[in-house]
Structures are given as structure tokens and as C-alpha cells.
Amino acid sequence: LGRSSSASDVYKRHENAINKMKLIPVKSGYGDFLDKPSYYQISTAKSEDLSWHYLEIYVRYNVDEYYTFTAKIYGSEFVSDRICSSLSLFKSIEFLD
């Protein structure tokens, strides 16, 4: 993903969404996903009677174009397992040219 201006724009949009949804960041970073430069963030939130984790991955597939993968994981049990299941599902998606 790099730290180009377009990557910074993606990061700013993501931060705005986090603030709007009142999410608490847990972990984030840059890496590769689907063999492409990526940025991910895992956040958590809680309402009166429900907690959830929010996984979002931005994958750059062109200079200024991104795929966004999002999963909301409700509850607090088996969160790691369900994040792994979400990643497996994301990896199974086939993109058309």
C-alpha cells in the first residue's frame, strides 16, 4: 500500500469511519493480502448490550484504486477463529478482470 497520498486518503477515510462508529482501535498495520499491498485495522465497539469487532482491509489493486473487505464480528467468543474465517472467505473471492 505504501504511504503515498492515495494511501493517506484511504487511511483518513478509515479513521473518519472509526470516529463516526465510535470504534476503539485494537490493531492495525501494513502488509500484503491477496499478493497486493494492503492496510488492515481491527477495532472493537460496544453498545448497551452487544459488543463486536470490526475488521477492515484495504487492498490496493491499482495506483489509486482499492478493494475494501469488511467483517463485523458480533459477541466476544471465538473472535480470533471468526476473524480467521472471515479472512478465508475474503481469500476465496474471485475477481473478474
Buried (B, 14 or more C-beta within 10 A) or exposed (E): BEEEEBBEEBBEEBEEBBEEEEBEEEEBEBEEBBEBBBBBBBBBBEEEEEEBBBBBBBBBEEEEEBBEBEBEBEEEEEBEEBBEEBBEEBEEEEEEE
